[in-house]
Each structure stands twice: as structure tokens, then as C-alpha cells.
């Protein structure tokens, strides 16, 4: 069972990732400058990767199995946008 501290850390991580994603989508919709959009995407991906790496040790300490979906929820919107950006 997660402690209050772990739940708070998970919530802060979620909010941080959500904010960087919203920043990226706002810039990608308004800006036609590829460098600016790429920079915001890099910030989002770095934040996501950092948060994921921080969550893995916590998951290893717990006996229950943890998945990316459990940490971040439904990422289908993110993946769809990333794939369209790559095209």
C-alpha cells in the first residue's frame, strides 16, 4: 500500500508531466517554427523519461507489479500526437 508521501509524489509527477504536455500541444497548435515545437517535445519527453526512471525504484521496493499505464494512465492521445508529429 502506498504511503501518503508516495501518493503525493505520484500526484506531483503526474501534474508536472501533464503541464509539459499541455505546453507542447499549445505550442504545436500555434507555432509553425519546427525548432520551438521540437524543443517543447524534447522537454516533455525528458520529463516523462525522468519521472519513469524515478518511479521504477519505488516499484521495485514494492512487491506488486507496476506498469507504465498504472503510473501515467491512458497515453493514447500523446502517442497519436507523437506519431503525427513524426510523419
N, C-alpha and C positions, 0 to 999 in steps of 0.2 A: 504494500500500500504506500502511496506517495505521501510524503510529509507536506505540510503547508509550504515550506521553503521550496521544495521541488515543484509543487504546483505553481507557485509564484514565478519561479524561474522559467517554467514552461510557458506561462502566460506572457511574460516579458519577451521571450524569444519569438513567440507567435506574433505579437504586436510589432516587433522590430521587422520581421520578415514581411508582414502584411504592409507595413509602411513603405519599405523599399520597393515592393511590388507595385503599390499604388503610384509611387513616384515614377517608376519605369513606364507604366501604362499611360500616365498623364503625359509624359514627355513623348512617348512613341506616337500618341494620337495628335499632338500639336506640332511637334518639331519634324522638319524634313532633313535635319542635319544628322547624318548617319553616325558621326563621331559622338554626338551627345546621347543619342539613343543607345549606342553600343556601350558608352560609359555607364549609363544607368543600369543597363542589363548586367554589366560586369559587377557593379556594386551589389545588385540583387543576388547574383549567383554566388559571389564571395560571402555574403551574409548568410545565405542558405547553407553553403558548404561548411562554414564556421559553426553554425548552430547545429548542424547534423553531427559534426565531429565532437562537439561538446556533449550532445545527448547520448552518444554511443557508450562512453564510460559509465554514465549513470545507468544505462540499460544493462550493462554487464554486471553491475553490482546487484541489480535486482535479479531474482530468479525467473521472472516471467519474460517471455519473448516480446520484443518490441519491433514494430515495423515503421517504415517511413510514413505510411498513411496514418498510423496512430499518432505520430508526432505532429504532422503538418496538415492532416485532413485531406480533402479532395483537391488534388493539384491539376485536375483536367484543364481548367481554364489557363493555368500557367503553361502547361505543356502545349496546348493548342497555339497559344500566342508565340511561344518559343519556336515551334515548328514553322509557323507562318513567317516569323522574322528570318529564319534560316533560308527559307525558299527565296 
